[in-house]
Amino acid sequence: MVDFILERQAQTICLEGRVYHHAELPQLQSELEQQLAAATPESAASKQLSFKLELTAFLRDWFAPSPTLEVKTSGSTGVPKRMQVSKEHMMHSAQLTLEFLHLKRGDSALLCMPLEYIAGKMVVVRALVGGLDLYPVAPCGQPLAPVQGQGQEYPNLPQPLKFAAMIPLQVYNSLQDEKQRQALRDIEQLIIGGGAIDEALEQELSTFPHYVWSTYGMTETLSHIALRRVNGPEASEYYQPFAHVHLELSADDTLVIDAPLVAAERLVTNDIVVFNEKGQFRIKGRKDNVINSGGVKLQIEELEAKIKALQLKWDFQISSKPHPKFGQIVVLLVTRASLHIDITEGELAEDQLDAVRALIKDALHRLPRYEQPKRFLLVEALPRTGTNKPDRAQAKLLAAQATAEL
């Protein structure tokens, strides 16, 4: 039986093999501030020291008498907001993950997520509750770069790491370098959250030898409340909820979460799901990502998946705009660079517009007619949130400007 430390004042934090009592945090902060003052501004060392100072500040907030912490939502469907969450609930959430993944005292854990969001905070809380050995690496696109020996400012990462939490972009980038790819494959428990895992990326991960999981959760549930196996014979498109998490469907087929250990109230989500006979669920998409075009309801996420399956290698998003006849129509936002054709910046000439239109129509003609976009807009970059999720609200504002017909 694994012992978890659920009394905050009894907790310690193990950083890169050294254990700190909360009374030692002011001294640690002072040492880091002195090192930062001596570091070259904007250097890798400076960024790493700044991140460690953020971690120290979070730990001091954690050990403060207040029973709550302030966290910021990701803003994937609107304006990010701040909310107060219970430290006790955070510890219970950490315990659920530790138990599910069979993590124990002394296991190494990589911290490479921003601490301003719940995902990063919960990596630290899992280390506090479970006695994990935490290795902080300033959030970046290649969190496993230290395995290449890129500078003394990085920690000497254990090989293999026992546990790591990453976003899909970090995983993708790590796969592009041979040493980082091997370090990624060697992680015993890898959880991936903060966005959907692309089909091609999931295929690359399917042969990993250990455990790779996709997470389901949100700020309101203090990170994830369910995991889905990505690799191995147990790979599935269905998420397995944690113990003590009760799920049901609303009248709108959206997921309702009753998880008293991590949330004081039942949570009605905007996620449209279907259950299997085991009580596991599959996500179809978000309720607010439904396009009702002429009475036909199209789920944005499902339509994007169909287009990705065509292997066009476009960088795109699907959105919608109002239409007097159909109510809403499908709009394709696509980056200029990803089309790989010779088009100038700014306003397109008529012949260039025709070339783009022909390219898109030819590529998407295999879709059912009601799923084919009716307008398109070329953009320099797709709108993303601070946690690198598609910014659907901003995408809709851009889609409203789309006038080029298909």
QUILIN-V835981 format. One record per helix or strand. SS is the DSSP state (2 for helix, 1 for strand). FROM is the first residue (numbers start at 1). TO is the last residue. If there is no record, write none. Layout:
ss,from,to
SS,FROM,TO
SS,FROM,TO
//
This chain:
ss,from,to
2,8,10
1,12,15
1,18,21
2,22,38
2,44,63
1,68,72
1,82,86
2,87,101
1,108,111
1,117,117
2,118,130
1,133,136
2,145,148
1,163,166
2,168,175
2,178,186
1,189,192
2,199,205
1,211,218
2,219,221
1,223,229
1,239,241
1,246,249
1,254,258
1,267,275
1,281,286
2,287,289
1,290,293
1,296,299
2,300,309
1,316,323
1,327,335
2,336,339
2,350,364
2,369,371
1,375,379
1,384,384
1,390,390
2,392,399
1,404,405
//
